[in-house]
Amino acid sequence: MKPKHWCGMTAKTGTVLSGIFSIIAMHMYLTFEQKYMKSRNCTEVNHNHNNMNILIKQFFICWSWDIVLFLSCITIVVSCLLLYSVYAQKFRGLIIYIIWIIFYETVNITLQIFTDNNRNAIEVRIVHWFGLVARILMHCFWIFFVMTYAHIIYKSKSQSNIISHSRRISAGSREFPRKKSKITSLTRHYKKEP
């Protein structure tokens, strides 16, 4: 059966490119965000605030670079897991990648909302939002290939399990008459002897 092509790529090729895109995008994102997130003017957190929203916002502002760095490192590891899963045809690695990318982009949107007010220049805000939206759209594009390839692997594994299970059943049913014929030939042999 000929593999289907979307945008000139098979599902496997698109999945590999998805992992490569994630690694490159994380590297570019860390390079760009390092200057702006490390230079935060993080004042001392006032714990006397009763408003939980202010405390959460203050936490995201103060720890934004550490959160971005930590999540980006995990994303690079998950992207490498995706590339290995394509090579080894492991279904779970592809699913882990899909779930992680959705979680990662959700956290990045939250960070962008909380830290957007601290940027003075409107041009910097526009560039940050443009970069975030472009990366999310590209991840949505590549996740289509990952989901398609995960479905292909799942179907092929389930079909191979069904085929191997039916072979075991048919092999077991073929062995049973042979054993029976050996037993009947032995009983005939002993009946002939006095």
C-alpha positions in Angstrom: 0.0 0.0 0.0 1.4 3.4 -1.0 1.9 5.8 1.9 -0.3 9.0 1.9 1.4 12.4 1.4 0.4 15.7 2.9 2.2 18.8 1.8 4.6 16.5 -0.1 5.6 14.6 3.0 4.7 11.2 4.5 3.5 11.0 8.1 6.9 9.6 9.2 8.9 12.4 7.5 6.6 15.0 9.0 7.0 13.4 12.5 10.8 13.5 12.2 10.6 17.2 11.0 8.3 17.9 14.0 11.0 16.8 16.4 13.7 18.7 14.6 11.5 21.8 14.5 10.9 21.6 18.3 14.6 21.4 19.1 15.5 24.4 16.8 12.5 26.4 18.1 13.5 25.9 21.7 17.0 27.0 21.0 15.8 30.1 19.3 13.3 30.8 22.0 15.8 30.5 24.8 18.3 32.8 22.9 15.6 35.5 22.4 14.0 35.3 25.8 17.3 35.2 27.8 17.8 39.0 27.5 14.3 40.0 28.5 13.5 37.4 31.2 16.9 37.6 33.0 16.7 41.3 33.4 13.4 41.3 35.3 13.1 43.8 38.0 11.7 41.4 40.5 10.8 43.2 43.7 10.5 41.4 47.0 7.3 39.4 47.2 4.9 40.8 49.7 3.2 37.9 51.4 0.7 40.2 53.1 -1.4 40.3 50.0 -4.6 38.5 50.4 -5.2 38.4 46.7 -4.0 35.1 45.3 -3.9 36.4 41.7 -1.2 39.0 42.7 0.9 36.3 44.3 0.6 34.0 41.3 1.5 36.9 38.9 4.5 37.8 41.1 5.6 34.2 41.1 5.5 34.0 37.3 7.3 37.3 36.8 10.1 36.5 39.3 10.6 32.9 38.1 9.8 33.3 34.4 13.3 32.7 33.1 13.8 29.6 35.3 10.4 28.2 34.2 11.1 28.8 30.6 14.6 27.2 30.8 13.3 24.2 32.7 10.4 23.6 30.3 12.5 24.1 27.2 15.1 21.6 28.4 12.3 19.0 29.0 10.9 19.8 25.6 14.3 19.1 23.9 14.5 15.8 25.8 10.9 14.9 24.7 11.7 15.9 21.1 14.7 13.5 21.2 12.4 10.9 22.6 10.1 11.5 19.6 12.9 11.0 17.2 13.9 7.7 18.9 10.2 6.6 18.9 10.0 7.2 15.2 13.2 5.1 14.7 12.0 2.3 17.0 8.3 2.7 16.1 7.2 3.2 19.6 3.6 4.4 20.0 3.9 5.8 23.5 6.8 8.2 22.7 4.6 10.0 20.1 1.7 10.3 22.5 4.0 11.7 25.2 5.3 14.3 22.7 1.8 15.4 21.8 0.7 15.8 25.4 3.9 17.6 26.4 3.7 20.1 23.5 0.1 21.0 24.4 1.1 21.5 28.1 4.3 23.4 27.1 2.5 25.9 24.9 -0.3 26.4 27.5 2.3 27.4 30.1 4.0 29.7 27.6 0.7 31.5 26.9 0.2 31.9 30.7 3.8 33.3 31.1 3.3 35.6 28.1 0.1 37.0 29.6 1.6 37.6 33.1 4.9 39.1 31.9 3.6 41.2 29.0 2.8 44.2 31.2 6.4 44.5 32.3 7.8 45.1 28.8 8.1 48.8 28.1 8.4 48.9 24.3 5.3 48.0 22.3 7.5 46.6 19.5 8.9 44.0 21.9 5.4 42.9 22.9 4.4 42.5 19.3 7.5 40.5 18.5 6.9 38.2 21.5 3.3 37.6 20.7 4.1 37.1 17.0 6.8 34.5 17.9 4.5 32.7 20.3 1.6 32.5 17.9 3.8 31.5 15.0 5.4 28.7 17.1 2.0 27.5 18.3 0.7 27.4 14.7 3.8 25.5 13.5 3.4 23.0 16.4 -0.3 22.5 15.4 0.8 21.8 11.8 3.5 19.3 12.8 1.3 17.6 15.5 -1.0 16.6 12.7 1.8 14.4 11.2 2.7 13.1 14.7 -0.9 12.0 15.4 -1.2 10.5 11.9 2.0 8.5 12.3 1.0 7.4 15.8 -2.3 6.1 14.4 -0.4 4.2 11.7 2.0 2.6 14.2 -1.0 1.7 16.5 -2.9 0.1 13.6 0.2 -1.9 12.4 1.0 -3.1 16.0 -2.6 -4.2 16.6 -2.8 -6.0 13.3 0.5 -7.7 13.9 -0.8 -8.8 17.4 -3.9 -10.2 15.8 -2.0 -12.0 13.1 0.5 -13.5 15.6 -2.4 -14.5 17.9 -4.2 -16.3 15.1 -1.0 -18.0 14.0 -0.5 -19.3 17.6 -4.1 -20.6 17.6 -3.7 -22.2 14.2 -0.3 -23.7 15.1 -1.8 -25.1 18.3 -4.7 -26.7 16.5 -2.3 -28.3 13.9 -0.2 -29.8 16.7 -3.1 -31.3 18.5 -4.0 -33.9 15.8 -0.4 -34.9 15.4 -0.1 -35.7 19.1 -3.4 -37.6 18.9 -2.2 -39.7 15.9 1.0 -40.6 17.8 -1.0 -41.8 20.8 -3.3 -43.9 18.7 -0.4 -45.5 16.8 1.2 -46.4 20.2 -2.0 -47.9 21.5 -2.4 -49.9 18.3 1.2 -51.2 18.7 0.6 -52.3 22.3 -2.7 -54.0 21.4 -1.0 -56.1 18.8 1.6 -57.5 21.3 0.3 -60.3 23.6 
